[in-house]
């Protein structure tokens, strides 16, 4: 599967932004999906995950209540809705797909993901 993330940009603190991860080659419903982010000079960190079934989701504490991961099977796209953005949310955001057995299980470790999108930059100004 090929993944392409887009939707990043420059926004102000408190604004909202929706990232999209378009898949091609295979349907996203075959994979557990995740979003990660990386600030320059820092390690890549987990943001949000969805099980292959789409039933289970999980969020990093730092984004819980503000970010929402969702999937549109018809568009073969996974989204990350980001609300109440903060300057510390500034990073390059990556979507990823895992071929691990999933069902209702999600993955928070980047090593469990096999395919990655190219990343999209989100910059939140104060």
N, C-alpha and C positions, 0 to 999 in steps of 0.2 A: 504494500500500500504506500502511496505517496501522499504526504501531508503538506499543506501550504497554509500557514498562518498569516492572517492579515487583520487590519482594523486598529492597529496601534496609532498613536499620535501624541500630540502635546495638548494637555488639558490642565485646568486649574484644580486645585484642591477642592473637593466636594462635588466635582463633576462625575459624570458616568461615561462609560465606554464599553462597547461590546466587541470582543475579539471573536474571530471566526477561524475555524480550522477545517478547510475543505479537503476531503479525501478523494483520491482517485485510485483506480486499480482494484480496489475491493471496498465493500461496504463497511462503514464504521461500526455497524451493529455486530460485526464479527470480533471486535476488539474491546478490551477495557481501555478507556481513554483517560488521559491526564493532562494537566497544565502545570508547567513549571516556570520559574523565572530566575533570571540571573543578572545581578548587578555587576558591573566591571570590578574585578578584584575580589569577588566573592564567589562562593560555591553556588551551584545551581540548587534552588530550593523548591520543594513541593508547594503547590498552590491548591489544586483541586483534582479530584478523581471521580470517575464514574465507572461502575461495573459494566460488563458487556450486556447484561440484561437491561441496563438503563435504570434499574430500580434503586440501586444503592449509590449514594454519593458521599464524599468526604472532603473536608476542607481543612486547610491549615488554620490554626487558631488566629493568626494575624489577619485573615480575610473572612473568617466565619461571620455570617450575618450581612456581609457586604457583597460578596461574590457568589455567583450562581453558575454552575456548569450544567449545560443541557445539550440535547442532541436532536437533530432533525433528520430522521432517516430518509425522508423523501429528497432532501437536498444533500444527503451524505456529508453532513457538516456538524461539527461540534462547536459549541459556543461557550464563551466565558463572559458573562454579564458582570461588569464591575461598577459598583455604586459607591458613593461617598469616598472617592479616591483620595489618597493621602500622598504626600511627597515620598514617603518611604515605600510606596508601591512602584516607584520608578524602577524599571528593569526591562530587559528583553524577555519577552514571554514566548515560551515554546509549548506546542502541543505534541503529544506523544501517544503512540498506540502500543498496547501490549498483547502478545500472542499467548501469554500464559493462560492456563485454564482460569476462567473467571466466573461465569454464572452470575451470582450476585456479589462477587467479591471485587474489591478495588485494590489498586496498588499505589503506595506512596513513595516507594523507593525508585529512583531513576534507573537503577540497574534492572528493574523488572520490565522496562519498556524497550521495544525493539526498533521502533520507527519514530523518527523525529521530524517535525517541520523545521523550517529555516529560522523561525523566530521573528517577532515583530516588536518594535520598540515602543514602550509606553513611558512617557515623561509627564510627571505631575508636578506642576509648579505651585509654590506656596503663595 
